[in-house]
Amino acid sequence: MTDEAMEVRDASAGYALQADRPAVPEGYKQTEVGVIPKDWVLFQFGDIFEFRNGVNADKNSYGKGIYFVNVLEPITHSHIYGPEIAGQVSLPEAVVAPYIIQAGDILFNRTSESPEELGLASAYLGTDRVVFGGFVIRGRPLGNRLDSAYAGYSLRAPSIRKQIIPMGQGAIRTNIGQKNLSLVVVPLPPLLEQRAIATALSDVDALLESLDRLIAKKRDIKQATMQQLLTGEVRLPGFEGEWEKRKLGTIAVIRSGGTPSTSNDEFWNGDIPWCTPTDITGLQGRKYLSATNRSISDAGLKMSSAELIPPGSIIMTTRATIGECAINTLPVTTNQGFKNLEPTSADCEYLYYLMTTQKQRLLQLCAGSTFLEVGKKQLEIFDLYLPEDVEEQRAIATVLSDMDAVIETLEQRRAKTASLKQAMMQELLTGRTRLI
């Protein structure tokens, strides 16, 4: 190769390397925590915090006395205002003073069961007189570089978590100390921008909290309505007929589940949905089951005790997890942890709501057993009260379904708002979007 050719090759390679690198936008700079605005400054935690470990007390001292922040609060809350604190500890007044938390202090949990939850930051913004426990590290801000409300968001950002998580030590529980925490690097905007970011994110948090309260209220109203309508305590207009006691086996066919041999690949990954309790609990109270995580083949169905459950049946857990229900919208099979109800002389939606109120009675059928399970024979003679008129059953189910629809709409709105907050944090806490 000639010298000229080598020069062309080397120049081409240099251009290729530059092309592979993402360009740093004007007004930004490349740092060890990523691309940030030029006027943001990198600080180590050790330069912006004075750290202190929390107080340890005798086990008999807990349960009364001054409120104290323990490991759970920083894990659960990015901002602590006071009502979130449940723990109390009795300490001599002389011991209390060094461990008092001031408004603006940042609290880090120094131990957790998983690395992902280690060293989470929480800003204390309350006014109550509280202390912090031995599994917590208090970071008291130095100087005037950090807005505490902003810190509750920014110190939980991915760029911070990527530094803290690998620092965890311990086989059973992961731990972090002040020395490692001091080495974490955080990019800080000017204070005015910090406050603007904190205000924007706090507004979204306020909306999420209002939605949480509204959802809880709607759920409480639904529970009260179910108690009234499903017992006949309150009757809907136009219905006056008698209610009757019926055995479950007389109003529904009870079908069981089964598991094909897991050692035979031909029995699995076919076209038949196969339901486990995880599929039901994963619905988080939603009514309809339209997909399962696993499936079986025709051969798996034939070579096991599983039964094909027609759409419009009630899939109900009856082993270990008792009484969790859903209505299947497509033919499914289940494992042996289910007894499934195919209604014959009752409205399916009404029976679904009625069975969701029977968990305690179903658990009583398991009393005295080492392993919780409700059998088919027990369910066949299980007594239920319901209207003789199926139209009244349908009317009650319609009222409750309408309430479910309202709750689901609110939950969808909350989920969208939570996604919006995550997107805002990604933009604002990296400086991609500037508010000032």
N, C-alpha and C positions, 0 to 999 in steps of 0.2 A: 504494500500500500504506500502511495506517495505521501510526502509530507503535506501536500495540499489536500489530499483526500482525508488524511487524519484530522486536519484542522476542521474540514467540513463536518466530519463525523462528530468530533467533540462539540462543535457549536450546535449541531442538531440535537445532541443529547442534552445540552444545557437548556435549549428551548423546550424540550420535552419535559424536563424536570420542572421548569417554571410553569408550564401549562398544567401540570398535575397539581400544583399547589393552588389552593383557593386564594383568590385575590383578597387582600385586606382593603375594605372600603375606605375611602377618604374620610378622615376624622376618627379613624379607629386604629388600634394597635394590636399586634399579636403578643399574647402573654402566656404564661404557664397554665392559666386557667381558661384559655381561649381568647377569641377576639373580643375586645372591649373598647368602649369610647376612650379617646386619648385623655380626656379630663378625669377619668376614673383612676383611682389609685389602689395599688395592691398593698394589703397589710397582712402580716401574720397575726393570728389570734393573740399570741403572746404580747403584741404591741398595742392591742386595743382593749385587752381584758386583764383584770387582776383576778386570778382564779383562787377558789377555796373549795375544799371538800366539805360535805355536809356533816351534821351531827349524828352520832350513834348513841342510842339510849338503851337502857335495860328493857327487856321484852315486857316487863310489867308496867312500864311507863306509857305504853301506847293505848289509845282508845279514849283519852281525855286530855284536857289541857290546851295548849296553843296549837293552832292548825299548822301542818307542815306538808311541804311538797315532797313527794317520794318519786320513785322511778317512773311510775305510770303516767303522771301528769305531763312531763316533757315528751313522752312517747306519743301521747294522745292529742295534745293541744299545741298549736304553734304560738298561741297567745293565751295567757292565764290571767283572768280578771278577779278570781277569788272564789266564786261559787263552785268552780270545778274541783276545788281542793277538799278532799274527804277525810284525810288522815289527821289525827290529833296525837300530841305527845306531851307528857308532863315533864317539865324541865325546871331546875332552879333558875331564878331570874339571872343570876350571874353567868349561867351557861348560855342563856338565850341570846344575849347581845351580839356575839360574833357571827351568829347564824341567821340574823334577821335578813329578810329579802326586802330590798327597796324597789319601788316602782322604777322600771328601766333595767333592772338586772336581767341577765340572760342565764337560763338554767339548762344544763346538759345532763342527760342520763348517762352515767358512767358504766352501766352494765345492762345487758339485755340477753334474751334467749337466742337472738339471731343477729348477725352482723348488720343486716338491713335496718334494724331499729336502734343501733348503737349511736350514742352521741348526738341525738336529735336535739335541736335548739328550741327553746320556748321562751318568749319574752313575758316577763311579769309586768302587767300594766294595772294591777290592782292597788288598793289602798289599805287592805287589811294587814294586820300585824301577823306575819307568818314566818316560819323558819323552813329550812330545807334539810332533807334526810341524807344519810350516809351514802346512798347510791346515786347522789346528785352532785354535780360540780356547778358552783355558782361562778358566772363570769360577770364581774362588775366593770362596766365600761370605763375606760380611761380617756380623759380629755373630752373633746366635743366632736368626735368623728362619726358617731353611729347613732342613728335614730332607732330606738328600741322597737317600735312598731314595725319598721322596715326590717329589722334584724329577724323578727319572728318569721318572716317570709324568706329573706335572702339566705339565711344560714341553714336553711333546709333545701336549698337549690341543688340541682344535680352536680354542679361543679364543686360544691362543698362535700356532698355525700360521697363523691368519688374519691375524695382524699381521706375521709374519716373511716369509711367501711373497711379498707385494707389494714387500718391500724388496730383493729380488734384483736384481742388476745384471749386465749382460754379455750379449753376443749368442750366443756359443757355449756358455760355461759361466756359470752364475749365481753371484754372489759376494755376501757380506755382510761388513761390517766392524764393529768394536767400537762405532763411533758410532751406527749404526742399531740394533744389538743392544741398546744401553743404553736405548733408548726403549721397548722392549717392556714392556707392563704385565701383571703377573701377580697374581691374587687369592690370598692366602695365608690358610689357616685357622690357628688357634692350633697350636703345635707338637705338643701331645698329639693333636690330631685328625689332623694330618699323619702322625704315626707310626702311628696306628690305621688310616688309609687305606692307607698303604704296606704294613702287615702283611697286611691283607685281600687286596690285589692281589698281594703276593708269594706268598701261599698259593696263589692261582690259577696264578701262573707256575710254582710248584713242581709243581703237578699237570700242567700242560702239558708241562713238561720230562720228567716221569716217563712220560707218554704217548708223547712223542717217542722216548724210549729204548726203550720196549716195542715200538712200531711198528717201529723200526729192527731190533730183535732178531728180531721175527717175520719181517721181510723177509729177513734174513740166513738164518734157518732155512729159509724157502721156497726161497731161491736154492740152498742146499746140497741140499735135497731134490730140486729140479729136476735138479741136476747128477747126482745118484745115479739117479733114476728114469728120466730121459729118455735116459740112456746105457746102461741095463741093468746098471749097476754094482751096484745093489741091486734085487732082484725082490720084488714083492709076494707074500704067501702065496697058494699055489694056482696059480701061473703058472710054467711051466717050458719053454714052447715056444721055438723059435728066433726070433731077430730077423733081419730081412732089410734089404738095401740096396735102396731104391727111388728112382727118379727122380721128382721132384715132379710132372712132367707125367703120370705114370701113376696118381697117387692123387688128383689134383685137376684140374679144368678151370681154366685160367688165363684170366681175363677182364681186359680193359683198360678205361681210362677215356677221357674226352674232354670238351671244353668247347664248348658251343654258342656261336655268335657273340654277343658281348656288345653288339653294335650293334642287335640285333633283340630288342625288348622281349617279343615273343610267345614267345620261347624260355625266358623266365625267370619265376620266382615262380609256378610251377605246383604240382602235387601230388606231384612226384617228388623225394625228398631227393637232394641233390647234395653229395658229400663232398669236402673239401679236406684237405691235411695238417694244417691248423690244428684241424679237428674231431677228428682223432686225437690230436694232442699235447695238446689241451685235456682229454682224458680222464685225463691224468696217470697212465697205467698201468692204469686200470680196463679191464675186459675187454670190456664190451658198448657198442656204438654204437646208440643209439635215437633220435637226432635230429641234424640238421645245421643249420648256420647259413643255408644257401641251398638253393633248390630250382629245378628246371627243369620245363618243360611237356612234354607228349607230343610236341609239334612239335620242341622242343629236343632230345629224345632221338632222334627220327628223323633230324634234320638234323645230327647230330654223331657222332663215333666212340664216344661213351659207350655202355656196355652196362648193362642192368638186372641188378643182382646180387641173387640170391634170398636171403632170410633164412637165417641159419646158415652164411654164408660168412665167409671171413677177408679183411678189408679191409687191405691192406698197402702202405705207402708205399715207392716204389722210385725216386724222383727227388729229389735234393738231400738230403732226409731219408730215410734208408734203414732199412727193417726195422721201422718202428713198426706194430703190429698191433692190430686189434679185430675182434670178431665182431658183424656187423650183426643186429639183431633185427627189421628190417623191410626190404622191398626198397629198395635205394639205387642211385644212380649215383655215379661218382667222376670227378674230373678226370684228366688224363693222367699225373699224378704217382703213379699206383697201378698195381699188378698185383694182381688180386683172385683168391682161391683158393676154388673151389667144390668141396669134398671129394667124391670119388666112392667111394673104397675105404679111407678113413681116418676116424677119429672127428674131428669138427670141433674139439671142445674140446682133444683131445690135440694135433692139428696146430697149433692156436693156440699152445699152450705151447711146442711144439717150435720153431716159427718164431721165437718171441721169444728163443730162445737162439742164433739163427743170424746175428745182426747183423754180427759180425766177418767171417764167411764171405761174407755178401752184399756187404759193403764191399770185400772182396778182388776181387770180380767187376768192380768199378768202377776197379781200379787202372790208372793211366796215362791215365785220362780227365780232361779239363778240367772237365767237368760230370758230377757223380755221378749215374749212372742204371743200373738193372738192367733188361735187356731180357727180353721174353717167351721168346725162344729160350734164353737163359741159364738162366732159371728152369725150363724144361721138362726140362733135363738136370741140374738141381741134385740132388745125391745126399743122401738122408736115411736114417738107420737107425731102424727102428721095429718093434715086435712084430708078428708075423704075425697073432696073435690080436687081433681088434678089441676083445674083452672086456677084455684086459689094457690096451689103450689107454684104454678108458673108465674102468677102475679107477684108472689113474694120474691121469687128468684129474680124477676125483672127489676124490682126495687133495689135489691142488693147488687145486682149486676150494674145498674146505673151508678151506684155509689162506688163500685170498683173502677168504673170507667173514669170517674172524676179523680180518684186517687191515682190511677195510672197516668192520667194527663199531667197531674202535678209532679209525679215522680219523673216523668220524661222531661218536664221543664227543669226540674232540679238537676237532672243528669246533664242537660245541655248547658246549664249555668255553671256546673262544676267543670265541664270541658272548656268553657269560655275562660274560667279562672286559670286553668292550667295553661292555656294558650297565652293569656295575658302575662302570667309569670314568666313563661319562656321568653317572651318578647321584652318585658320590662326589666327583668333581673339580669339580662345579658346586655342590655343597652341597645338592642336592635331597634327598639322603638323608644323614642325619647319623649318625655312629657314636658321637659323644660329645655 
